[in-house]
Amino acid sequence: MDINALITQYGYAALVVGSMAEGETITLLGGVAAHQGLLRFPLVVAAVALGGMIGDQLLYFLGVRFGPTLLRHFSRHQSKIDRAQRLIQRHPYLFVIGARFMYGFRIIGPLLIGASRLPPKLFLPLNILGAIVWALIFTTLGYVGGEVLGPWLHDLDQHLRHLIWLVVVLVLVIAVRLWFKHRESR
């Protein structure tokens, strides 16, 4: 079985699982796979949005249940945590949707939101909306990136052969240089 068949068969499930934990890279790759015709664009967006929404929802519930206890372990960052929680209370719409776009907030954001006691009836629809917007943007970026990567991926075998030869030459040059250095030191 080749890699394209694996992507076609298991791609959507991999996107759901992958976007639950780490989103941007897997979403971009899903967009590239859609561009290559291995997956369908709307289904990639749906799978990634579903995974992102489930992941953030679980982290939110962890924040509701264990947030105050978890946040006590970060006492040296308490002023930043307090500031983030004030922002959540003042601008819940922007924070819930925007946390998924802020670098470093992908995991801590939903935990903070849950710990701030934002009601689930407000978090859930905002989480769904944010996941759809996020999935659409990053899948589209991957799809457009597939336009650039497509020709390169098509010739991957040739590129790998060139890379292997380059590595072999570099290893030989380094080995010869070390051999001469070792010989001089005698």
Summary of the structure (lengths in Angstrom):
residues: 186
radius of gyration: 22.9
end to end distance: 53.6
largest distance: 76.8
contacts: 571
relative contact order: 0.13
helix: 86%
strand: 0%
